[in-house]
């Protein structure tokens, strides 16, 4: 094999040119590449470089390639044959023609020629060609028409009106032809022919019509004969015995008829704004208060309520008043007129309407107040703790409603007196005194907002619970924020006063829980109007209670359970504010206070057990929606069940403070007599027991112990339902399960408690165990770090020769890639500079050309102006 010829570089070609000697002689055109050190046996190729020559050659090459592409950019100066298969030699010419024809036909049917109707295509309608279909241009006459109406033939039109046709002027050639053929008809003959032809057509149509009528009659007769054979004739006796079947109505027809009798929608009154409603309520109360004061002063109705109605100029003053429509409707009932009955019913209806109108206005205020009260009672019914007190609820005398009804009756009577001619008799002195006493005993209708708590206390002192609620409601209506500027601040203060009053009522002995129950709906309404004021007032109460508990804990180390007033405050907090929020400025501190009380307060008596269970009921109510887990709640319930265990020697669970496994107060719920279970009946735990508990006999103590145990088991059941979805549910209730199954036997409990006992054990034991024990993951042991040196063979100093053949090839390719990449970047930068220079030259050329043209224009304009001025000077001379 011969030796491969060595490629010559650009520098080698430059050296062989004639100018290379001249360039080498110029020291400014030569660049010498100095070596750092000499290597024996190494041949050098580029000791001396010629950058000027290389640069000029590169510019020349760019002018021949890149500059031409730039100048031909966005320009089309070539004709390219884009026909299908033009440059494909594998397709035969006939196939090319067929494919081109098919593509052309497809292009015609595309969007460009969507509405183009080709003459070659045949249009059809329901499969029939439009060209072959018969065109019905003749008008079809009706069978009832006996004469031709409005039909004029071309011959008749030409004969009567002229203008062409048979009467047009004929040329000499046509006359000659007719004379050679036959004689032309006269005008009279033509008219007779037309009349004869029209009569003949008329007779033919008449004959056709008569034939069609005969055929129709014959067809009807044949159908009657056939129909008589098809219908089965039944004897008359069977027809008389068989009852007539009424046709069933279509459900759609029935619905249409029902819709026809439905009552049409009546236009409703415009909705009133809260300001208008408040203003009307205040005006109504002020009117009722004015009537009460008038009756209390002994004034008659006519003295202060005389009002003269407006009389028009056309009024005859004859006493005729059109009160209602006297026109009576004729009606029948069981074949008799019912005019008298209808009139009697109308009178009774009027009386009933009058009575209902009297009662509606008086009951409006009661209905508004009862709405919120019912909501609160429903919320309170969710817990186990009910408000029970020795005092029974007093019935409302409804004196204010009676006064409203009396005032309205008096006003209505006065109107009747004005319309009637009979004079009204004045009241006697006894009746007047009785009216005054009744008015004095009534509750006022308007009240001023209290400025301090003592004012509110004096305002509510001596009134029944219902009257106290009415006083607060009327005070709120008379001082609505939309009625005056300072009413908003007054009602905000009233919120704090009501909270303080509720706490004082709960701290009395005995507590007035009925009054508290009546005032809570009004407090709820104020809280909806002023949430910020209610929030601050309740925060102040909870903050004071929490600070006092912390101070007592610092001094004594233990604290007693909260009093009844604080329990009422916690219950009111759950009613006024949402308990399901993750963090709330009122309910969250209240829940923390409950948790601290369940943890820090020791249980030393049955009264403490009762207070703790009430706190547990409140805690369950707080977390009923959010299902937040409270460990203090579960711990207190477990400790309460521990108090009912008799044998405490071997326990399978641990006790957490405030409870102790053994001690003086560890047997508070142990029954003294097992026979007391037989006479026990399930009851709710009274709230009054948290303040004062009087148990004189052992029987009473056992009854109360069973009541506490029943409440505790019920709370445990509710907690099981709340926390059954938790993964740690079996572990949380494991102490309670052990306590109920091993230590608290069902034999010593009543039947209702035995049912709760079994339900709790079933709920806890049926919960699946989803979690497993924690075990360390098995991992492969990490070996110790070895410090063995890695030996790399170095053949040439400064170059790394170690590694496999693939690694060396990879390194060589990476090095080559980097080198080519750098060279490509360098060339791209040079091309960019070259193009920028060319663009700048173009801009400069265009600017120079534009300036040259501008100079020429200015010169020509100056020449013209000079000539015009010279001409002007000559004219002046």
ChimeraX attribute file (.defattr): number of C-alpha atoms within 10 A of each C-alpha:
attribute: neighborCount
match mode: 1-to-1
recipient: residues
	/A:1	3
	/A:2	4
	/A:3	5
	/A:4	6
	/A:5	6
	/A:6	6
	/A:7	7
	/A:8	8
	/A:9	8
	/A:10	11
	/A:11	17
	/A:12	12
	/A:13	10
	/A:14	17
	/A:15	14
	/A:16	10
	/A:17	10
	/A:18	9
	/A:19	11
	/A:20	16
	/A:21	12
	/A:22	10
	/A:23	17
	/A:24	16
	/A:25	11
	/A:26	10
	/A:27	9
	/A:28	10
	/A:29	14
	/A:30	16
	/A:31	15
	/A:32	11
	/A:33	10
	/A:34	9
	/A:35	9
	/A:36	6
	/A:37	6
	/A:38	7
	/A:39	9
	/A:40	6
	/A:41	6
	/A:42	7
	/A:43	7
	/A:44	9
	/A:45	9
	/A:46	13
	/A:47	10
	/A:48	14
	/A:49	16
	/A:50	19
	/A:51	13
	/A:52	14
	/A:53	17
	/A:54	14
	/A:55	11
	/A:56	11
	/A:57	14
	/A:58	14
	/A:59	17
	/A:60	12
	/A:61	12
	/A:62	17
	/A:63	16
	/A:64	11
	/A:65	11
	/A:66	15
	/A:67	18
	/A:68	11
	/A:69	13
	/A:70	14
	/A:71	9
	/A:72	11
	/A:73	9
	/A:74	8
	/A:75	9
	/A:76	8
	/A:77	7
	/A:78	6
	/A:79	6
	/A:80	7
	/A:81	9
	/A:82	8
	/A:83	9
	/A:84	12
	/A:85	17
	/A:86	11
	/A:87	10
	/A:88	9
	/A:89	8
	/A:90	7
	/A:91	11
	/A:92	10
	/A:93	12
	/A:94	9
	/A:95	11
	/A:96	16
	/A:97	13
	/A:98	11
	/A:99	14
	/A:100	15
	/A:101	12
	/A:102	12
	/A:103	12
	/A:104	11
	/A:105	11
	/A:106	10
	/A:107	13
	/A:108	14
	/A:109	12
	/A:110	10
	/A:111	9
	/A:112	9
	/A:113	11
	/A:114	10
	/A:115	9
	/A:116	10
	/A:117	10
	/A:118	10
	/A:119	7
	/A:120	6
	/A:121	7
	/A:122	11
	/A:123	13
	/A:124	12
	/A:125	8
	/A:126	6
	/A:127	7
	/A:128	11
	/A:129	11
	/A:130	13
	/A:131	10
	/A:132	8
	/A:133	10
	/A:134	7
	/A:135	8
	/A:136	7
	/A:137	6
	/A:138	6
	/A:139	6
	/A:140	7
	/A:141	10
	/A:142	7
	/A:143	11
	/A:144	7
	/A:145	10
	/A:146	13
	/A:147	12
	/A:148	11
	/A:149	8
	/A:150	6
	/A:151	8
	/A:152	10
	/A:153	10
	/A:154	11
	/A:155	17
	/A:156	17
	/A:157	14
	/A:158	16
	/A:159	20
	/A:160	11
	/A:161	11
	/A:162	13
	/A:163	12
	/A:164	13
	/A:165	14
	/A:166	16
	/A:167	14
	/A:168	11
	/A:169	11
	/A:170	9
	/A:171	8
	/A:172	8
	/A:173	8
	/A:174	11
	/A:175	13
	/A:176	10
	/A:177	10
	/A:178	11
	/A:179	10
	/A:180	9
	/A:181	9
	/A:182	8
	/A:183	8
	/A:184	10
	/A:185	8
	/A:186	8
	/A:187	12
	/A:188	9
	/A:189	11
	/A:190	15
	/A:191	15
	/A:192	11
	/A:193	11
	/A:194	15
	/A:195	12
	/A:196	12
	/A:197	11
	/A:198	13
	/A:199	13
	/A:200	12
	/A:201	12
	/A:202	14
	/A:203	12
	/A:204	10
	/A:205	16
	/A:206	16
	/A:207	12
	/A:208	11
	/A:209	14
	/A:210	11
	/A:211	11
	/A:212	13
	/A:213	12
	/A:214	11
	/A:215	11
	/A:216	12
	/A:217	11
	/A:218	11
	/A:219	11
	/A:220	12
	/A:221	12
	/A:222	11
	/A:223	12
	/A:224	11
	/A:225	10
	/A:226	11
	/A:227	11
	/A:228	10
	/A:229	10
	/A:230	9
	/A:231	8
	/A:232	8
	/A:233	8
	/A:234	8
	/A:235	8
	/A:236	9
	/A:237	8
	/A:238	9
	/A:239	10
	/A:240	9
	/A:241	8
	/A:242	9
	/A:243	8
	/A:244	8
	/A:245	6
	/A:246	6
	/A:247	6
	/A:248	6
	/A:249	8
	/A:250	9
	/A:251	9
	/A:252	9
	/A:253	10
	/A:254	11
	/A:255	10
	/A:256	11
	/A:257	11
	/A:258	10
	/A:259	11
	/A:260	10
	/A:261	8
	/A:262	8
	/A:263	7
	/A:264	8
	/A:265	6
	/A:266	6
	/A:267	6
	/A:268	6
	/A:269	6
	/A:270	6
	/A:271	8
	/A:272	9
	/A:273	9
	/A:274	11
	/A:275	13
	/A:276	13
	/A:277	13
	/A:278	20
	/A:279	18
	/A:280	13
	/A:281	17
	/A:282	22
	/A:283	15
	/A:284	17
	/A:285	20
	/A:286	17
	/A:287	16
	/A:288	21
	/A:289	23
	/A:290	16
	/A:291	24
	/A:292	26
	/A:293	16
	/A:294	17
	/A:295	23
	/A:296	20
	/A:297	16
	/A:298	19
	/A:299	15
	/A:300	14
	/A:301	17
	/A:302	17
	/A:303	8
	/A:304	10
	/A:305	13
	/A:306	12
	/A:307	10
	/A:308	7
	/A:309	7
	/A:310	7
	/A:311	9
	/A:312	8
	/A:313	6
	/A:314	6
	/A:315	10
	/A:316	9
	/A:317	9
	/A:318	6
	/A:319	10
	/A:320	9
	/A:321	8
	/A:322	7
	/A:323	6
	/A:324	6
	/A:325	6
	/A:326	8
	/A:327	6
	/A:328	10
	/A:329	9
	/A:330	9
	/A:331	11
	/A:332	10
	/A:333	7
	/A:334	6
	/A:335	7
	/A:336	8
	/A:337	12
	/A:338	15
	/A:339	14
	/A:340	10
	/A:341	10
	/A:342	15
	/A:343	13
	/A:344	12
	/A:345	12
	/A:346	12
	/A:347	12
	/A:348	12
	/A:349	12
	/A:350	12
	/A:351	12
	/A:352	12
	/A:353	12
	/A:354	13
	/A:355	13
	/A:356	11
	/A:357	13
	/A:358	18
	/A:359	16
	/A:360	12
	/A:361	15
	/A:362	19
	/A:363	14
	/A:364	11
	/A:365	15
	/A:366	14
	/A:367	12
	/A:368	11
	/A:369	17
	/A:370	13
	/A:371	11
	/A:372	16
	/A:373	18
	/A:374	12
	/A:375	13
	/A:376	19
	/A:377	14
	/A:378	10
	/A:379	12
	/A:380	19
	/A:381	12
	/A:382	11
	/A:383	15
	/A:384	19
	/A:385	18
	/A:386	15
	/A:387	17
	/A:388	17
	/A:389	16
	/A:390	9
	/A:391	11
	/A:392	8
	/A:393	13
	/A:394	10
	/A:395	9
	/A:396	10
	/A:397	12
	/A:398	16
	/A:399	15
	/A:400	21
	/A:401	19
	/A:402	15
	/A:403	21
	/A:404	25
	/A:405	21
	/A:406	16
	/A:407	21
	/A:408	19
	/A:409	15
	/A:410	17
	/A:411	17
	/A:412	13
	/A:413	14
	/A:414	18
	/A:415	15
	/A:416	13
	/A:417	14
	/A:418	16
	/A:419	11
	/A:420	11
	/A:421	9
	/A:422	9
	/A:423	8
	/A:424	13
	/A:425	6
	/A:426	10
	/A:427	12
	/A:428	8
	/A:429	10
	/A:430	9
	/A:431	11
	/A:432	18
	/A:433	16
	/A:434	14
	/A:435	19
	/A:436	20
	/A:437	15
	/A:438	16
	/A:439	23
	/A:440	15
	/A:441	12
	/A:442	19
	/A:443	18
	/A:444	19
	/A:445	22
	/A:446	22
	/A:447	19
	/A:448	14
	/A:449	21
	/A:450	18
	/A:451	14
	/A:452	13
	/A:453	16
	/A:454	12
	/A:455	14
	/A:456	17
	/A:457	14
	/A:458	10
	/A:459	17
	/A:460	17
	/A:461	10
	/A:462	10
	/A:463	12
	/A:464	17
	/A:465	22
	/A:466	18
	/A:467	20
	/A:468	18
	/A:469	23
	/A:470	22
	/A:471	20
	/A:472	21
	/A:473	22
	/A:474	22
	/A:475	20
	/A:476	24
	/A:477	22
	/A:478	25
	/A:479	23
	/A:480	22
	/A:481	19
	/A:482	14
	/A:483	16
	/A:484	10
	/A:485	11
	/A:486	12
	/A:487	18
	/A:488	17
	/A:489	14
	/A:490	19
	/A:491	23
	/A:492	20
	/A:493	19
	/A:494	25
	/A:495	24
	/A:496	22
	/A:497	21
	/A:498	21
	/A:499	21
	/A:500	17
	/A:501	19
	/A:502	23
	/A:503	20
	/A:504	14
	/A:505	19
	/A:506	25
	/A:507	18
	/A:508	13
	/A:509	10
	/A:510	14
	/A:511	23
	/A:512	21
	/A:513	23
	/A:514	20
	/A:515	19
	/A:516	22
	/A:517	18
	/A:518	21
	/A:519	23
	/A:520	22
	/A:521	24
	/A:522	20
	/A:523	23
	/A:524	21
	/A:525	17
	/A:526	21
	/A:527	18
	/A:528	12
	/A:529	14
	/A:530	16
	/A:531	17
	/A:532	12
	/A:533	19
	/A:534	26
	/A:535	19
	/A:536	14
	/A:537	20
	/A:538	24
	/A:539	18
	/A:540	14
	/A:541	17
	/A:542	20
	/A:543	15
	/A:544	11
	/A:545	14
	/A:546	17
	/A:547	11
	/A:548	12
	/A:549	21
	/A:550	14
	/A:551	12
	/A:552	13
	/A:553	15
	/A:554	11
	/A:555	9
	/A:556	8
	/A:557	11
	/A:558	15
	/A:559	18
	/A:560	16
	/A:561	23
	/A:562	20
	/A:563	13
	/A:564	23
	/A:565	19
	/A:566	17
	/A:567	21
	/A:568	18
	/A:569	20
	/A:570	23
	/A:571	20
	/A:572	19
	/A:573	21
	/A:574	21
	/A:575	18
	/A:576	23
	/A:577	19
	/A:578	14
	/A:579	22
	/A:580	16
	/A:581	13
	/A:582	9
	/A:583	10
	/A:584	13
	/A:585	13
	/A:586	22
	/A:587	25
	/A:588	17
	/A:589	16
	/A:590	25
	/A:591	20
	/A:592	13
	/A:593	20
	/A:594	21
	/A:595	19
	/A:596	15
	/A:597	21
	/A:598	25
	/A:599	18
	/A:600	17
	/A:601	21
	/A:602	20
	/A:603	26
	/A:604	15
	/A:605	14
	/A:606	20
	/A:607	18
	/A:608	19
	/A:609	24
	/A:610	27
	/A:611	25
	/A:612	25
	/A:613	26
	/A:614	24
	/A:615	26
	/A:616	24
	/A:617	22
	/A:618	21
	/A:619	23
	/A:620	22
	/A:621	19
	/A:622	24
	/A:623	18
	/A:624	16
	/A:625	13
	/A:626	12
	/A:627	17
	/A:628	14
	/A:629	14
	/A:630	14
	/A:631	11
	/A:632	19
	/A:633	24
	/A:634	19
	/A:635	21
	/A:636	26
	/A:637	22
	/A:638	24
	/A:639	24
	/A:640	24
	/A:641	21
	/A:642	26
	/A:643	22
	/A:644	19
	/A:645	20
	/A:646	15
	/A:647	10
	/A:648	14
	/A:649	8
	/A:650	7
	/A:651	15
	/A:652	12
	/A:653	14
	/A:654	9
	/A:655	16
	/A:656	14
	/A:657	16
	/A:658	17
	/A:659	22
	/A:660	17
	/A:661	18
	/A:662	12
	/A:663	8
	/A:664	8
	/A:665	16
	/A:666	22
	/A:667	19
	/A:668	19
	/A:669	25
	/A:670	18
	/A:671	23
	/A:672	12
	/A:673	11
	/A:674	13
	/A:675	12
	/A:676	19
	/A:677	17
	/A:678	10
	/A:679	9
	/A:680	18
	/A:681	12
	/A:682	14
	/A:683	15
	/A:684	15
	/A:685	21
	/A:686	16
	/A:687	21
	/A:688	22
	/A:689	18
	/A:690	22
	/A:691	20
	/A:692	13
	/A:693	12
	/A:694	9
	/A:695	13
	/A:696	8
	/A:697	8
	/A:698	13
	/A:699	18
	/A:700	13
	/A:701	19
	/A:702	22
	/A:703	20
	/A:704	23
	/A:705	21
	/A:706	25
	/A:707	21
	/A:708	22
	/A:709	23
	/A:710	23
	/A:711	25
	/A:712	23
	/A:713	21
	/A:714	18
	/A:715	21
	/A:716	24
	/A:717	18
	/A:718	15
	/A:719	22
	/A:720	20
	/A:721	15
	/A:722	18
	/A:723	17
	/A:724	15
	/A:725	11
	/A:726	13
	/A:727	14
	/A:728	13
	/A:729	17
	/A:730	22
	/A:731	12
	/A:732	17
	/A:733	22
	/A:734	15
	/A:735	20
	/A:736	22
	/A:737	22
	/A:738	15
	/A:739	20
	/A:740	20
	/A:741	14
	/A:742	11
	/A:743	19
	/A:744	18
	/A:745	14
	/A:746	16
	/A:747	9
	/A:748	15
	/A:749	21
	/A:750	19
	/A:751	16
	/A:752	12
	/A:753	20
	/A:754	16
	/A:755	12
	/A:756	17
	/A:757	23
	/A:758	13
	/A:759	13
	/A:760	23
	/A:761	18
	/A:762	12
	/A:763	15
	/A:764	21
	/A:765	13
	/A:766	10
	/A:767	15
	/A:768	11
	/A:769	12
	/A:770	10
	/A:771	9
	/A:772	6
	/A:773	5
	/A:774	6
	/A:775	6
	/A:776	6
	/A:777	6
	/A:778	6
	/A:779	6
	/A:780	6
	/A:781	6
	/A:782	6
	/A:783	6
	/A:784	6
	/A:785	6
	/A:786	6
	/A:787	6
	/A:788	6
	/A:789	6
	/A:790	6
	/A:791	7
	/A:792	10
	/A:793	10
	/A:794	11
	/A:795	10
	/A:796	8
	/A:797	7
	/A:798	7
	/A:799	8
	/A:800	12
	/A:801	15
	/A:802	13
	/A:803	10
	/A:804	9
	/A:805	10
	/A:806	9
	/A:807	12
	/A:808	14
	/A:809	11
	/A:810	12
	/A:811	12
	/A:812	12
	/A:813	12
	/A:814	12
	/A:815	12
	/A:816	12
	/A:817	12
	/A:818	12
	/A:819	11
	/A:820	12
	/A:821	12
	/A:822	12
	/A:823	12
	/A:824	12
	/A:825	11
	/A:826	12
	/A:827	12
	/A:828	12
	/A:829	12
	/A:830	15
	/A:831	17
	/A:832	12
	/A:833	12
	/A:834	17
	/A:835	17
	/A:836	12
	/A:837	12
	/A:838	15
	/A:839	13
	/A:840	12
	/A:841	12
	/A:842	12
	/A:843	12
	/A:844	12
	/A:845	12
	/A:846	12
	/A:847	12
	/A:848	12
	/A:849	12
	/A:850	12
	/A:851	12
	/A:852	12
	/A:853	12
	/A:854	12
	/A:855	12
	/A:856	12
	/A:857	12
	/A:858	12
	/A:859	12
	/A:860	12
	/A:861	12
	/A:862	12
	/A:863	12
	/A:864	12
	/A:865	12
	/A:866	12
	/A:867	12
	/A:868	12
	/A:869	12
	/A:870	12
	/A:871	11
	/A:872	11
	/A:873	10
	/A:874	9
	/A:875	8
	/A:876	7
	/A:877	5
